[in-house]
Structure formats: C-alpha cells, structure tokens
C-alpha cells in the first residue's frame, strides 16, 4: 500500500512505484548539484528495496539517522525495504543491511520514523543528525543543502555518488502565493529553491534539508514533493516537511516504538 495516497488524497499515485505522483507533483531528486565529499553528510541514508526479487537492493528514497535506533524519512517512501547506511558514496564497512522492523508515520503530513533492528553507532563514518529548535522557521533566502542519490535530470540519470546542492529557503508567505505553490504549501512545510536551476526530484524524497543553524548542521526538512516533469521549474521550489513543526511527535514516536 502506498501511504502517500493518504497524505495527498487528491493526487493519483502510481501503483508500481510508491510515491511517484502521477498528477501535478512528484517526489524530489537533486538537480543542479555536485558530488558530495566523502564523510560530509554522515547522517544521510539510502532506503532500498529488492524490487525485482533478484537479491539486489535499489535506492528508492533518502532518510536521516536521528538517533542510534531510528531513521526519519518521508511517509510516502514507506515500502518493504532495508536501510543501507552509506558514508557519501561508499558503503560503510561492517555495517551491512539493517532491516526495518517497526515504522510509524504521521497520517496528515509527509514524515515517518523507522525503527532499526540493530543499533547504529556514531563511529566517524556514520553520525546522528542534529535537529532544529521547536517551531524554528528559517528566513527567506537562508542557504541550506539538499543531498541525495536521486535523478540529476529529467532523463532519469542516476548519480553513482551522492549529490549535494546549495538551495535557498523560500519563506511561507512567498511559497504559498498562487504563482508559487499556493494553498498546498502549508506552514508545516519548508520550501527551498524555485530558481529554475537547483532542485530536488525523484529519489531524493525522505532525505534531509541540511542547514547550519545555532552553531551546527541540522536537518530542518524532509524532502516531500516538487513539480512533475522538469523538477527544476521556476517558482516551483522543492517542498520539505518542516522538522521543527513535528519535534514533539518525533520524540513521542521514538520513545513509544518498542526496542
């Protein structure tokens, strides 16, 4: 079952690839980015699934390690998958696959918390993400980084190395204007981009919006949706679930999930 259908009931969703919006929106990928340096975004993970039953796991979404037992991602990314922890482009040695055993998702918004079967340690290659302050909102034009392994162009080019791109925040009062995203841009979301050059797109869904605030890099957003077709469209920025809006829920879910 594609959980995205419960988040966006007005949108058609492909039954073959959960989270691919067939209407006006599509999950996001990094377009207009560059190769990320090794060991840079160490809390980023790749969510993978054996789509063809051939024993090989393929990237479908991104995610962030929020503590030693939990991954934060987009609700529409949830399928039967395992989490492959990666340090930029290289699989971390002696980490292997961590199968997800429990998952919680927020029914009204695009965010999910996954419980790992094995504990993850901050070992220099893998790190725990810092989160923002409760209800913190970033000003218009604030520079952040979007990261992920999604497509790099509308042709569906898949990067062999995790991509990163500097992307400016578009405040809600602008992003919610009719010529931008209009009323579907909620205050529980963060918009970034919209310059027609840099954006997220298919495959980056669930991944982090990394912003340097309060003296450290923090995950302020979870990649949620963007425009269909060409992802880097003018005045159609990538939209992220705003982490600071959901902190109470994140902490309560992480505490309630069984060990």
N, C-alpha and C positions, 0 to 999 in steps of 0.2 A: 504494500500500500504506500502510495506517495503522500507523505504528510503535508507536503506543500499545498495540496488541494484544500486543506482545512484552514490554511493561513490566507490564501488568496482564492476564495470560492468563486470569484467572477472570472477567473482565468482558466483556460484549458491547459492541461498538463499532459505531456507525453507519457504513455504507459510503459514505454520501453526504457526510457532514461528518466528516472525520478528526478524532478526538479528542473527539467527543461520546459520552460514556459512556451507554449505554442501560440500564445496570443501576443500581447504587446510588450511583455517583459521577459527577460532571461537571466539566469544566474550569471555570475561575473567571472572574468579572467583578466590577467594583466596584459594590457595592450600599451605599447609605447614605453616599455620598461627595459631594464638591463639585467645581466646576470648578477645575482646576489653573491657577495663574497662568502666563502666558507665560514661557518660558525658565526654568522651575523644575527640571524633571526632564529635563535635556538629553541624557541617555544612553538615554532610552526610545525604542524604535522600534515601528512598526506593521508586522507581517508581513501581506502582502496577496497575494491570488490572483485571477486572472481566472476566476472560477468558471463563467461562462456563455459564455465565448469572445466577449464583446462589446467587448473592449478596455478595459473598466473594471476596476480592481483594488479588491477589497473586503477590509476588515480581517478577519483570522481569529485572530491571536494577537499578543501583545506580545513584546518582547525588549529586551536591553540591549547597548550598544556596550562591549565590554571592551578593545578596542584599535583602532587605525586600520583593521584588516582583518577583524575578527571580531565576530560577534553571538552572544550567549548567549541561548538560549531553551529551551522545553520540547521534549523529543524527540517527544511526541505531536503537536506542531504542524507537524512537517515534512511539506510537500507541495511541489508545484511552485509557487513563489511568488517575488515580488521583495520587497525591503525598501524601504519608503518611510520615509525619515528625516524626523521631524517635531519641531518645537520647540513643545511643547504642542499647540495646535490648528491651527497654521499650518505648511504645508509650507515648508521652508527653501529660499529662492531659490537657484538654480544648483546644487542637489543632485540633483534628479530621482530616477529609479529606479536602484537598484543590484541587478543580478541576482545571485543566489547561484549560485556555480559549484561549490562543494565543501561537503559537510556531514559532520560526524562526530556520532554520538550514543552515549551510554552505554547499553548494552543492558539493564542491570539497574535503571536509575533514570531519572527523567524530566528529562534535561538533554541539550542539544545545542549544538554550536558550528558556526556557519555562516561560510564564507569569502566575503568580498565581492569582486566583480570589480574594484571601484575603491576606492582608499584614502579613508578619511574623516578629515578634519582637525578638531581642536578649534578652532572658529572663533568662539566666543562664542554661537552658536546650537546647536551640536552639541558634546557633551562626551564624554569617556571615563569610564566608570564606575570608581569605586574599589571594590575587593573587600576582604573581611574578612581577618583573620589566619587562618592554617591552624588547623582544628579549633575555631575560636571558636564558642561557643554563647551565646546571649542568655538572660538570666534571665527568669523568669516575670513577665509584666506589662510588659516593656520595650516602649516605644512606637515603632512604625515606621509607614511609609506604604506602602499599596498603591496603585498607579497603573495606569491603562489606559483603553481605549476599549470595554470590554465592556458587556454589558447592565446596566442600572441597576435592573431589577426583573424579576419572573418573567413579565411580559407581553412581555419582549423589547425594551424601549425602548433604542435605541442613542443614546449621547451624541454631540452634534456637537463637543464639546470634551473633551479628556482629563480623566478624573476622578481625584481623589485622596481617600484616606480614612485617617485615623489608626486604626491597628489594633494591639492589644496582643498580644505573644507569649504563647503558652501552652506552658510547658515540657513536654518529652517525657514526664516522669513522670506528668503530668496528661493530656496528649493521648492517651496510649496506654492509658488506663483504659477498661474495657468500655463505660461510658456515654458516652464521648467517641468517639474513632476506633478504640480497641482496638489489636489487633496489627498492623493495616495502617499505623499511624503508626510509622515507623522512625526510628532515630537519625540517619539521613541526610536527614531532613526537618525543617522548621520549621513549627509550627502557629501561627496567629495569628487572633484573632477569637473566634467562638463565643458572642458576647453576644446573638445573635438580631437585631442591628441592622446592623452593618457586616460586609461580606464581599466576597470576590471571586466571580466567576461566569463564565459562558460568554463568551469573547472576551478575557479578561484572562490566559489561560494563556500561560506563557512570559515574562510581564512581571516586573518586579522587586519585591522587598520591600526598601524603602529605609529604612535605619536609621542614625542618627547615632552612630557609634562612633569612638573614637580620633581625635577632632577633625575628622571629616569624614563626609559622607553616603556610605554604602557599600551595595552590593547584597548583602544577606545571603541572599536567597532568590529562587527562580524559581517563579512560580505553577504549581501542578501539578493539584490536584483539590479538590473540595468536594462538598457534598451535592447530589443531584439535586432537581429541583422548585424549592422555595424555597431559594435559596442561603444566605440569612442565617438559618440554623437554630441554635437554642440547643444549645450543646455540640457543634456540628459546625463547627469553625473551618476556614478556608481552609488548605490544606496546600501548602507550598512545598518544592521541592528545596533542601537546605541547601548553599549555595555553598562554605562553608568546608570541607565534607567532601570536595569534589571539586577543590580547588585544584590538586593535583598533576596530576590528569587534564586539567584545563582548560589548564594551561600546556604539558603534553606534546602535547596535540592541536593547540593553536595553533602550536606550534613545528613539528609534523610536516606540517601542511597546506601544500601547495605554493603558491608565490607565483604 
